[in-house]
Amino acid sequence: MLIEVFYNIIKQMKKQFKECMKHLNYDKIISVMKFLDWKWYSLTEPAVPNKKQIKENCKYLFKSALAEYKRSWRWISATWWFEVEVQNDCVSVKFILDYWDVD
């Protein structure tokens, strides 16, 4: 019973992630990255990523966050300027321009 509940939560999170990715404004993200001259250095040569590369990066982050979520029920996975968070059975995908936190 508990395994079935957990499976349904994960299934719902995968749907939420797909919905987030569907509504992410890739053109705006790429435009901002070009304007700020933010490049990814993991590509063959430094360059602003294209839509496919952004999607692949976010998918990787989601899989990483989901794997940790299965152990701790909350996880944030981030790289470069992207963050994927899974918490309280919800998923968020963020493109971060600026952030400050004090604990």
C-alpha positions as CSV (number, residue, x, y, z in Angstrom):
1,M,0.0,0.0,0.0
2,L,2.7,2.5,1.0
3,I,4.8,1.6,-2.1
4,E,1.7,2.3,-4.3
5,V,1.2,5.7,-2.7
6,F,4.8,6.6,-3.2
7,Y,4.7,5.4,-6.8
8,N,1.7,7.6,-7.4
9,I,3.5,10.6,-5.9
10,I,6.5,10.1,-8.1
11,K,4.2,9.6,-11.2
12,Q,2.5,12.9,-10.3
13,M,5.8,14.7,-9.9
14,K,7.0,13.5,-13.3
15,K,3.8,15.0,-14.8
16,Q,4.4,18.3,-12.9
17,F,8.0,18.4,-14.3
18,K,6.8,17.9,-17.9
19,E,4.2,20.7,-17.3
20,C,7.0,23.0,-16.0
21,M,9.2,22.3,-18.9
22,K,6.3,22.9,-21.3
23,H,5.8,26.4,-19.9
24,L,9.4,27.5,-19.3
25,N,10.1,30.5,-21.5
26,Y,13.2,29.2,-23.3
27,D,13.4,32.2,-25.7
28,K,13.5,34.6,-22.8
29,I,16.1,32.6,-20.9
30,I,18.3,32.4,-24.0
31,S,17.9,36.1,-24.6
32,V,18.9,37.0,-21.1
33,M,21.8,34.7,-21.2
34,K,23.0,36.2,-24.4
35,F,22.5,39.8,-23.1
36,L,24.5,39.0,-19.9
37,D,27.0,36.9,-21.9
38,W,26.4,33.9,-19.6
39,K,28.0,30.9,-21.3
40,W,28.2,27.3,-20.5
41,Y,31.8,26.1,-20.5
42,S,30.9,22.4,-20.5
43,L,30.0,22.6,-24.2
44,T,32.6,22.0,-26.9
45,E,33.4,25.7,-26.7
46,P,31.9,28.4,-24.4
47,A,28.4,29.2,-25.7
48,V,24.9,30.2,-24.6
49,P,23.0,26.9,-24.5
50,N,20.1,26.2,-26.9
51,K,16.6,25.0,-26.0
52,K,17.6,21.4,-26.3
53,Q,20.6,21.8,-24.0
54,I,18.6,23.7,-21.4
55,K,15.9,20.9,-21.5
56,E,18.6,18.2,-21.1
57,N,20.2,20.1,-18.2
58,C,16.8,20.5,-16.4
59,K,15.9,16.8,-17.0
60,Y,19.2,15.8,-15.4
61,L,18.6,18.1,-12.4
62,F,15.1,16.6,-12.0
63,K,16.3,13.1,-12.0
64,S,19.0,14.0,-9.5
65,A,16.5,15.8,-7.3
66,L,14.0,13.0,-7.5
67,A,16.5,10.4,-6.5
68,E,17.4,12.3,-3.4
69,Y,13.7,13.1,-2.7
70,K,13.1,9.4,-2.4
71,R,15.4,9.4,0.6
72,S,14.7,12.7,2.2
73,W,11.3,13.9,0.9
74,R,12.8,17.3,-0.2
75,W,15.6,18.1,-2.5
76,I,16.9,20.9,-4.6
77,S,19.3,20.2,-7.5
78,A,21.0,23.1,-9.2
79,T,23.6,23.9,-11.7
80,W,24.6,27.0,-13.5
81,W,21.5,29.2,-13.3
82,F,18.9,26.5,-13.1
83,E,17.3,25.0,-10.1
84,V,14.9,22.1,-9.9
85,E,13.1,21.5,-6.5
86,V,11.0,18.6,-5.4
87,Q,9.2,19.2,-2.1
88,N,5.9,18.4,-0.6
89,D,4.9,16.4,-3.7
90,C,5.5,19.5,-5.8
91,V,8.0,20.3,-8.5
92,S,9.4,23.7,-9.5
93,V,11.9,24.6,-12.3
94,K,13.7,28.0,-11.9
95,F,16.0,30.1,-14.0
96,I,17.8,32.2,-11.4
97,L,19.2,35.7,-12.1
98,D,20.0,36.7,-8.5
99,Y,19.6,35.2,-5.1
100,W,20.7,35.9,-1.5
101,D,20.0,33.9,1.6
102,V,21.0,34.2,5.2
103,D,20.3,31.3,7.5
